[in-house]
Amino acid sequence: MGVTGRDWFADEPLPLPPRKRRRGRTVLALVVLVAVVTGVVLYDRSTVTAPPTAAPEAVTEQPAAPSDFPTPGVGAADAPLGAPPEAPDSDSFAFVTLQADDTTPVAYDPCRPVDVVVNLDGAPVGAEAMVQDALVRMQDTTGLQFRFEGVTDELPSDARPVFQPDRYGDRWAPVLVGWRTPEQLPALAGDVAGLGGSAWAAPADGTRVYVSGNVTLDGPEFASLVETDRGAAIARSILLHELGHVVGLQHVWDTQQLMYATTRGGLLDFAEGDLAGLARLGAGECVPQL
């Protein structure tokens, strides 16, 4: 399926307040990768309706034993590896998860690189280059240092462990970008074109930090998109949108932002509100206790 005659949508939730969460020695919160929060959805124009006014809570919490975590401080520097750019004067952004103060966003640790791997099973032509290009854009917009580690044999799944020492060693599993079919991953069924999100962990002081993430994209849809230059640009924008979710951006109601859940391909890169939110997400706290 090509670009002509199609619109790109995602279910649009209102930004939700964080839920009360238990505090323990270490808590791992898994972001459920579902379309209501993190999906990009395709609808035929004949089915366009107004965005929904409510959405179910899409963040659940799962305690994890200490053995489920890497050695604290692995890969952490003494200071942030980069700095976010100056943020545009815009408030058209929202965050997936907040700290206990209900104001500060949960973000990746800027004292560590955000490692990324890609699985090319079912990927479209040029997928690896597309991912690397998108990571450069994410680094420029957040100041976080994204480190592309190449191809992995790990397949995307809907229940991915965030600590896989046998595959990745004594560290948090890198962000995984991959492609599946709706038959392989039912969450991509129907009009869903992609899913993205991250998991956070918190040490004893309660500071939540994203530690690993996923982006899973619809392989057949992307294969069709990249057949044309325009389609390839739309595919890249979908990937950027999902990476926005990975670093912590939520959907917004502003139609002029890439993180708005609906796009007809007219906006292909982050806009001012997106950039303002991304800059804040690049200014997270360093947490060597994890």
Contacts in CASP RR format, 6 or more apart in sequence:
PFRMAT RR
TARGET T0000
AUTHOR 0000-0000-0000
METHOD contacts of the structure
MODEL  1
MGVTGRDWFADEPLPLPPRKRRRGRTVLALVVLVAVVTGVVLYDRSTVTA
PPTAAPEAVTEQPAAPSDFPTPGVGAADAPLGAPPEAPDSDSFAFVTLQA
DDTTPVAYDPCRPVDVVVNLDGAPVGAEAMVQDALVRMQDTTGLQFRFEG
VTDELPSDARPVFQPDRYGDRWAPVLVGWRTPEQLPALAGDVAGLGGSAW
AAPADGTRVYVSGNVTLDGPEFASLVETDRGAAIARSILLHELGHVVGLQ
HVWDTQQLMYATTRGGLLDFAEGDLAGLARLGAGECVPQL
1 221 0 8 1.000
1 224 0 8 1.000
2 224 0 8 1.000
2 225 0 8 1.000
2 227 0 8 1.000
2 228 0 8 1.000
2 231 0 8 1.000
3 225 0 8 1.000
3 228 0 8 1.000
3 230 0 8 1.000
3 231 0 8 1.000
3 234 0 8 1.000
3 265 0 8 1.000
5 44 0 8 1.000
5 45 0 8 1.000
6 42 0 8 1.000
6 44 0 8 1.000
6 45 0 8 1.000
7 42 0 8 1.000
7 43 0 8 1.000
7 44 0 8 1.000
7 45 0 8 1.000
7 48 0 8 1.000
7 262 0 8 1.000
7 263 0 8 1.000
7 264 0 8 1.000
8 40 0 8 1.000
8 41 0 8 1.000
8 42 0 8 1.000
8 193 0 8 1.000
8 234 0 8 1.000
8 238 0 8 1.000
8 262 0 8 1.000
8 263 0 8 1.000
8 264 0 8 1.000
8 265 0 8 1.000
9 40 0 8 1.000
9 41 0 8 1.000
9 42 0 8 1.000
9 43 0 8 1.000
9 48 0 8 1.000
9 191 0 8 1.000
9 261 0 8 1.000
9 262 0 8 1.000
9 263 0 8 1.000
10 35 0 8 1.000
10 39 0 8 1.000
10 40 0 8 1.000
10 41 0 8 1.000
10 241 0 8 1.000
10 251 0 8 1.000
10 261 0 8 1.000
10 262 0 8 1.000
11 35 0 8 1.000
11 36 0 8 1.000
11 39 0 8 1.000
11 41 0 8 1.000
11 51 0 8 1.000
11 52 0 8 1.000
11 55 0 8 1.000
11 261 0 8 1.000
12 51 0 8 1.000
12 52 0 8 1.000
12 55 0 8 1.000
12 251 0 8 1.000
12 253 0 8 1.000
12 260 0 8 1.000
12 261 0 8 1.000
12 262 0 8 1.000
13 36 0 8 1.000
13 37 0 8 1.000
13 52 0 8 1.000
13 54 0 8 1.000
13 55 0 8 1.000
13 58 0 8 1.000
13 250 0 8 1.000
13 251 0 8 1.000
14 53 0 8 1.000
14 54 0 8 1.000
14 55 0 8 1.000
14 253 0 8 1.000
15 94 0 8 1.000
15 95 0 8 1.000
15 250 0 8 1.000
15 251 0 8 1.000
15 252 0 8 1.000
16 55 0 8 1.000
16 57 0 8 1.000
16 58 0 8 1.000
16 59 0 8 1.000
17 98 0 8 1.000
17 102 0 8 1.000
18 59 0 8 1.000
18 97 0 8 1.000
18 98 0 8 1.000
18 100 0 8 1.000
18 102 0 8 1.000
19 57 0 8 1.000
19 59 0 8 1.000
19 61 0 8 1.000
21 27 0 8 1.000
21 29 0 8 1.000
21 61 0 8 1.000
22 61 0 8 1.000
22 63 0 8 1.000
23 202 0 8 1.000
23 206 0 8 1.000
24 63 0 8 1.000
24 204 0 8 1.000
25 66 0 8 1.000
25 203 0 8 1.000
25 204 0 8 1.000
26 64 0 8 1.000
26 66 0 8 1.000
26 69 0 8 1.000
26 201 0 8 1.000
26 202 0 8 1.000
26 203 0 8 1.000
26 204 0 8 1.000
26 290 0 8 1.000
27 61 0 8 1.000
27 63 0 8 1.000
27 64 0 8 1.000
27 201 0 8 1.000
27 202 0 8 1.000
27 206 0 8 1.000
28 62 0 8 1.000
28 63 0 8 1.000
28 64 0 8 1.000
28 68 0 8 1.000
28 69 0 8 1.000
28 162 0 8 1.000
28 199 0 8 1.000
28 200 0 8 1.000
28 201 0 8 1.000
29 59 0 8 1.000
29 60 0 8 1.000
29 61 0 8 1.000
29 62 0 8 1.000
29 97 0 8 1.000
29 199 0 8 1.000
29 200 0 8 1.000
29 201 0 8 1.000
29 202 0 8 1.000
29 208 0 8 1.000
30 60 0 8 1.000
30 61 0 8 1.000
30 62 0 8 1.000
30 162 0 8 1.000
30 199 0 8 1.000
31 37 0 8 1.000
31 38 0 8 1.000
31 58 0 8 1.000
31 59 0 8 1.000
31 96 0 8 1.000
31 97 0 8 1.000
31 197 0 8 1.000
31 198 0 8 1.000
31 199 0 8 1.000
31 200 0 8 1.000
32 58 0 8 1.000
32 59 0 8 1.000
32 60 0 8 1.000
33 158 0 8 1.000
33 187 0 8 1.000
33 195 0 8 1.000
33 196 0 8 1.000
33 197 0 8 1.000
33 214 0 8 1.000
33 216 0 8 1.000
34 58 0 8 1.000
34 187 0 8 1.000
34 195 0 8 1.000
35 41 0 8 1.000
35 187 0 8 1.000
35 192 0 8 1.000
35 194 0 8 1.000
35 195 0 8 1.000
36 55 0 8 1.000
36 56 0 8 1.000
36 58 0 8 1.000
37 55 0 8 1.000
37 58 0 8 1.000
37 59 0 8 1.000
37 96 0 8 1.000
37 197 0 8 1.000
37 245 0 8 1.000
37 250 0 8 1.000
37 251 0 8 1.000
38 58 0 8 1.000
38 194 0 8 1.000
38 195 0 8 1.000
38 196 0 8 1.000
38 197 0 8 1.000
38 242 0 8 1.000
38 245 0 8 1.000
39 192 0 8 1.000
39 193 0 8 1.000
39 194 0 8 1.000
39 195 0 8 1.000
39 196 0 8 1.000
39 242 0 8 1.000
39 245 0 8 1.000
39 261 0 8 1.000
40 192 0 8 1.000
40 193 0 8 1.000
40 194 0 8 1.000
40 238 0 8 1.000
40 241 0 8 1.000
40 242 0 8 1.000
41 191 0 8 1.000
41 192 0 8 1.000
41 193 0 8 1.000
41 261 0 8 1.000
42 191 0 8 1.000
42 192 0 8 1.000
42 193 0 8 1.000
42 221 0 8 1.000
43 191 0 8 1.000
51 253 0 8 1.000
51 261 0 8 1.000
51 262 0 8 1.000
59 96 0 8 1.000
59 97 0 8 1.000
64 201 0 8 1.000
68 163 0 8 1.000
69 163 0 8 1.000
69 201 0 8 1.000
69 290 0 8 1.000
70 163 0 8 1.000
70 165 0 8 1.000
70 169 0 8 1.000
70 170 0 8 1.000
70 171 0 8 1.000
70 172 0 8 1.000
71 170 0 8 1.000
72 203 0 8 1.000
72 288 0 8 1.000
72 289 0 8 1.000
72 290 0 8 1.000
73 288 0 8 1.000
73 289 0 8 1.000
73 290 0 8 1.000
74 170 0 8 1.000
74 171 0 8 1.000
75 112 0 8 1.000
75 113 0 8 1.000
75 171 0 8 1.000
76 109 0 8 1.000
76 111 0 8 1.000
76 112 0 8 1.000
76 286 0 8 1.000
76 288 0 8 1.000
77 111 0 8 1.000
77 112 0 8 1.000
77 286 0 8 1.000
78 111 0 8 1.000
79 111 0 8 1.000
79 286 0 8 1.000
80 110 0 8 1.000
80 111 0 8 1.000
80 286 0 8 1.000
81 110 0 8 1.000
81 111 0 8 1.000
81 112 0 8 1.000
81 113 0 8 1.000
81 144 0 8 1.000
81 145 0 8 1.000
82 110 0 8 1.000
82 143 0 8 1.000
82 144 0 8 1.000
82 145 0 8 1.000
83 143 0 8 1.000
84 142 0 8 1.000
84 143 0 8 1.000
84 278 0 8 1.000
84 279 0 8 1.000
84 280 0 8 1.000
84 281 0 8 1.000
84 282 0 8 1.000
84 283 0 8 1.000
85 140 0 8 1.000
85 141 0 8 1.000
85 143 0 8 1.000
85 275 0 8 1.000
85 279 0 8 1.000
86 279 0 8 1.000
87 275 0 8 1.000
87 276 0 8 1.000
87 277 0 8 1.000
87 279 0 8 1.000
87 280 0 8 1.000
88 272 0 8 1.000
88 273 0 8 1.000
88 275 0 8 1.000
88 276 0 8 1.000
88 279 0 8 1.000
89 272 0 8 1.000
89 276 0 8 1.000
90 272 0 8 1.000
90 273 0 8 1.000
90 275 0 8 1.000
90 276 0 8 1.000
91 273 0 8 1.000
91 276 0 8 1.000
92 252 0 8 1.000
92 254 0 8 1.000
92 256 0 8 1.000
92 257 0 8 1.000
92 271 0 8 1.000
92 272 0 8 1.000
92 273 0 8 1.000
92 274 0 8 1.000
92 276 0 8 1.000
93 249 0 8 1.000
93 250 0 8 1.000
93 252 0 8 1.000
93 257 0 8 1.000
93 259 0 8 1.000
93 273 0 8 1.000
93 274 0 8 1.000
93 276 0 8 1.000
93 277 0 8 1.000
93 278 0 8 1.000
93 280 0 8 1.000
94 249 0 8 1.000
94 250 0 8 1.000
94 251 0 8 1.000
94 252 0 8 1.000
94 259 0 8 1.000
95 105 0 8 1.000
95 106 0 8 1.000
95 248 0 8 1.000
95 249 0 8 1.000
95 250 0 8 1.000
95 277 0 8 1.000
95 280 0 8 1.000
95 281 0 8 1.000
96 105 0 8 1.000
96 106 0 8 1.000
96 197 0 8 1.000
96 198 0 8 1.000
96 245 0 8 1.000
96 248 0 8 1.000
96 249 0 8 1.000
96 250 0 8 1.000
97 105 0 8 1.000
97 106 0 8 1.000
97 200 0 8 1.000
97 208 0 8 1.000
97 248 0 8 1.000
98 104 0 8 1.000
98 105 0 8 1.000
98 106 0 8 1.000
99 105 0 8 1.000
99 106 0 8 1.000
99 207 0 8 1.000
99 208 0 8 1.000
100 206 0 8 1.000
105 248 0 8 1.000
105 277 0 8 1.000
105 280 0 8 1.000
105 281 0 8 1.000
105 284 0 8 1.000
106 200 0 8 1.000
106 208 0 8 1.000
106 209 0 8 1.000
106 210 0 8 1.000
106 248 0 8 1.000
107 209 0 8 1.000
107 210 0 8 1.000
107 247 0 8 1.000
107 248 0 8 1.000
107 280 0 8 1.000
107 281 0 8 1.000
107 282 0 8 1.000
107 283 0 8 1.000
107 284 0 8 1.000
107 285 0 8 1.000
108 114 0 8 1.000
108 144 0 8 1.000
108 198 0 8 1.000
108 209 0 8 1.000
108 210 0 8 1.000
108 211 0 8 1.000
108 247 0 8 1.000
108 281 0 8 1.000
108 282 0 8 1.000
108 284 0 8 1.000
109 209 0 8 1.000
109 210 0 8 1.000
109 211 0 8 1.000
109 284 0 8 1.000
109 285 0 8 1.000
109 286 0 8 1.000
109 287 0 8 1.000
109 290 0 8 1.000
110 143 0 8 1.000
110 144 0 8 1.000
110 145 0 8 1.000
110 282 0 8 1.000
110 283 0 8 1.000
110 284 0 8 1.000
110 286 0 8 1.000
111 286 0 8 1.000
111 288 0 8 1.000
113 144 0 8 1.000
113 145 0 8 1.000
113 146 0 8 1.000
113 147 0 8 1.000
114 144 0 8 1.000
114 145 0 8 1.000
114 146 0 8 1.000
114 147 0 8 1.000
114 174 0 8 1.000
114 175 0 8 1.000
114 247 0 8 1.000
115 147 0 8 1.000
115 149 0 8 1.000
115 171 0 8 1.000
115 174 0 8 1.000
115 175 0 8 1.000
116 131 0 8 1.000
116 135 0 8 1.000
116 146 0 8 1.000
116 147 0 8 1.000
116 148 0 8 1.000
116 149 0 8 1.000
116 174 0 8 1.000
116 175 0 8 1.000
116 176 0 8 1.000
116 177 0 8 1.000
117 148 0 8 1.000
117 149 0 8 1.000
117 150 0 8 1.000
117 151 0 8 1.000
117 152 0 8 1.000
117 154 0 8 1.000
117 174 0 8 1.000
117 175 0 8 1.000
117 176 0 8 1.000
117 177 0 8 1.000
118 127 0 8 1.000
118 128 0 8 1.000
118 131 0 8 1.000
118 148 0 8 1.000
118 150 0 8 1.000
118 151 0 8 1.000
118 152 0 8 1.000
118 176 0 8 1.000
118 177 0 8 1.000
118 178 0 8 1.000
119 151 0 8 1.000
119 152 0 8 1.000
119 153 0 8 1.000
119 154 0 8 1.000
119 155 0 8 1.000
119 156 0 8 1.000
119 176 0 8 1.000
119 177 0 8 1.000
119 178 0 8 1.000
119 179 0 8 1.000
120 127 0 8 1.000
120 128 0 8 1.000
120 151 0 8 1.000
120 178 0 8 1.000
120 179 0 8 1.000
121 155 0 8 1.000
121 178 0 8 1.000
121 179 0 8 1.000
122 179 0 8 1.000
122 180 0 8 1.000
122 181 0 8 1.000
122 219 0 8 1.000
122 223 0 8 1.000
123 178 0 8 1.000
123 179 0 8 1.000
123 219 0 8 1.000
123 222 0 8 1.000
124 130 0 8 1.000
124 179 0 8 1.000
124 219 0 8 1.000
124 222 0 8 1.000
124 223 0 8 1.000
124 225 0 8 1.000
124 226 0 8 1.000
124 235 0 8 1.000
125 223 0 8 1.000
125 226 0 8 1.000
126 226 0 8 1.000
127 179 0 8 1.000
127 222 0 8 1.000
128 150 0 8 1.000
128 151 0 8 1.000
130 226 0 8 1.000
130 232 0 8 1.000
130 235 0 8 1.000
130 236 0 8 1.000
130 239 0 8 1.000
131 148 0 8 1.000
131 177 0 8 1.000
131 239 0 8 1.000
132 148 0 8 1.000
133 236 0 8 1.000
134 236 0 8 1.000
134 239 0 8 1.000
134 240 0 8 1.000
134 243 0 8 1.000
135 146 0 8 1.000
135 148 0 8 1.000
135 243 0 8 1.000
136 146 0 8 1.000
137 240 0 8 1.000
137 269 0 8 1.000
137 270 0 8 1.000
138 144 0 8 1.000
138 146 0 8 1.000
138 240 0 8 1.000
138 243 0 8 1.000
138 244 0 8 1.000
138 247 0 8 1.000
138 278 0 8 1.000
139 145 0 8 1.000
139 146 0 8 1.000
141 270 0 8 1.000
141 274 0 8 1.000
141 275 0 8 1.000
141 278 0 8 1.000
141 279 0 8 1.000
142 247 0 8 1.000
142 278 0 8 1.000
142 279 0 8 1.000
142 281 0 8 1.000
142 282 0 8 1.000
143 282 0 8 1.000
144 247 0 8 1.000
144 281 0 8 1.000
144 282 0 8 1.000
149 174 0 8 1.000
152 167 0 8 1.000
152 174 0 8 1.000
152 176 0 8 1.000
154 164 0 8 1.000
154 167 0 8 1.000
154 176 0 8 1.000
155 180 0 8 1.000
156 176 0 8 1.000
156 178 0 8 1.000
156 179 0 8 1.000
156 180 0 8 1.000
156 185 0 8 1.000
156 214 0 8 1.000
156 216 0 8 1.000
157 185 0 8 1.000
158 185 0 8 1.000
158 186 0 8 1.000
158 187 0 8 1.000
160 173 0 8 1.000
160 176 0 8 1.000
160 212 0 8 1.000
160 213 0 8 1.000
160 214 0 8 1.000
161 173 0 8 1.000
162 172 0 8 1.000
162 173 0 8 1.000
162 199 0 8 1.000
162 201 0 8 1.000
162 211 0 8 1.000
162 212 0 8 1.000
162 213 0 8 1.000
163 172 0 8 1.000
163 173 0 8 1.000
163 212 0 8 1.000
164 173 0 8 1.000
167 173 0 8 1.000
168 174 0 8 1.000
172 211 0 8 1.000
172 212 0 8 1.000
173 212 0 8 1.000
173 213 0 8 1.000
174 212 0 8 1.000
175 198 0 8 1.000
175 212 0 8 1.000
175 213 0 8 1.000
175 214 0 8 1.000
175 215 0 8 1.000
175 246 0 8 1.000
176 213 0 8 1.000
176 214 0 8 1.000
176 215 0 8 1.000
177 214 0 8 1.000
177 215 0 8 1.000
177 216 0 8 1.000
177 217 0 8 1.000
177 239 0 8 1.000
178 215 0 8 1.000
178 216 0 8 1.000
178 217 0 8 1.000
179 216 0 8 1.000
179 217 0 8 1.000
179 218 0 8 1.000
179 219 0 8 1.000
179 222 0 8 1.000
180 188 0 8 1.000
180 216 0 8 1.000
180 217 0 8 1.000
180 218 0 8 1.000
180 219 0 8 1.000
181 188 0 8 1.000
181 218 0 8 1.000
181 219 0 8 1.000
181 220 0 8 1.000
182 188 0 8 1.000
182 189 0 8 1.000
182 190 0 8 1.000
182 192 0 8 1.000
182 218 0 8 1.000
185 216 0 8 1.000
187 195 0 8 1.000
187 216 0 8 1.000
188 194 0 8 1.000
188 195 0 8 1.000
188 216 0 8 1.000
188 218 0 8 1.000
192 218 0 8 1.000
193 217 0 8 1.000
193 218 0 8 1.000
193 221 0 8 1.000
193 222 0 8 1.000
193 238 0 8 1.000
194 215 0 8 1.000
194 216 0 8 1.000
194 217 0 8 1.000
194 218 0 8 1.000
194 238 0 8 1.000
194 242 0 8 1.000
195 214 0 8 1.000
195 215 0 8 1.000
195 216 0 8 1.000
195 217 0 8 1.000
195 242 0 8 1.000
196 213 0 8 1.000
196 214 0 8 1.000
196 215 0 8 1.000
196 216 0 8 1.000
196 242 0 8 1.000
196 243 0 8 1.000
196 245 0 8 1.000
196 246 0 8 1.000
197 213 0 8 1.000
197 214 0 8 1.000
197 215 0 8 1.000
197 242 0 8 1.000
197 245 0 8 1.000
197 246 0 8 1.000
197 248 0 8 1.000
198 210 0 8 1.000
198 211 0 8 1.000
198 212 0 8 1.000
198 213 0 8 1.000
198 214 0 8 1.000
198 245 0 8 1.000
198 246 0 8 1.000
198 247 0 8 1.000
198 248 0 8 1.000
199 210 0 8 1.000
199 211 0 8 1.000
199 212 0 8 1.000
199 213 0 8 1.000
200 208 0 8 1.000
200 209 0 8 1.000
200 210 0 8 1.000
200 211 0 8 1.000
201 208 0 8 1.000
201 209 0 8 1.000
201 211 0 8 1.000
201 290 0 8 1.000
202 208 0 8 1.000
202 209 0 8 1.000
202 290 0 8 1.000
203 287 0 8 1.000
203 289 0 8 1.000
203 290 0 8 1.000
204 289 0 8 1.000
205 289 0 8 1.000
207 285 0 8 1.000
207 287 0 8 1.000
209 285 0 8 1.000
209 287 0 8 1.000
209 290 0 8 1.000
210 246 0 8 1.000
210 247 0 8 1.000
210 248 0 8 1.000
211 290 0 8 1.000
213 246 0 8 1.000
214 246 0 8 1.000
215 239 0 8 1.000
215 242 0 8 1.000
215 243 0 8 1.000
215 246 0 8 1.000
217 238 0 8 1.000
217 239 0 8 1.000
217 242 0 8 1.000
222 235 0 8 1.000
222 238 0 8 1.000
225 231 0 8 1.000
225 232 0 8 1.000
225 234 0 8 1.000
225 235 0 8 1.000
226 232 0 8 1.000
226 235 0 8 1.000
233 268 0 8 1.000
234 265 0 8 1.000
234 268 0 8 1.000
236 268 0 8 1.000
237 258 0 8 1.000
237 263 0 8 1.000
237 265 0 8 1.000
237 267 0 8 1.000
237 268 0 8 1.000
237 269 0 8 1.000
240 258 0 8 1.000
240 269 0 8 1.000
240 270 0 8 1.000
241 258 0 8 1.000
241 259 0 8 1.000
241 263 0 8 1.000
244 259 0 8 1.000
244 274 0 8 1.000
244 278 0 8 1.000
247 278 0 8 1.000
247 281 0 8 1.000
247 282 0 8 1.000
248 281 0 8 1.000
249 259 0 8 1.000
249 274 0 8 1.000
249 277 0 8 1.000
249 278 0 8 1.000
249 281 0 8 1.000
250 259 0 8 1.000
251 259 0 8 1.000
251 260 0 8 1.000
251 261 0 8 1.000
252 259 0 8 1.000
252 260 0 8 1.000
252 273 0 8 1.000
253 260 0 8 1.000
254 260 0 8 1.000
254 273 0 8 1.000
255 262 0 8 1.000
256 267 0 8 1.000
256 271 0 8 1.000
257 267 0 8 1.000
257 270 0 8 1.000
257 271 0 8 1.000
257 272 0 8 1.000
257 273 0 8 1.000
257 274 0 8 1.000
258 267 0 8 1.000
258 268 0 8 1.000
258 269 0 8 1.000
258 270 0 8 1.000
258 271 0 8 1.000
258 274 0 8 1.000
259 270 0 8 1.000
259 273 0 8 1.000
259 274 0 8 1.000
260 267 0 8 1.000
270 278 0 8 1.000
END
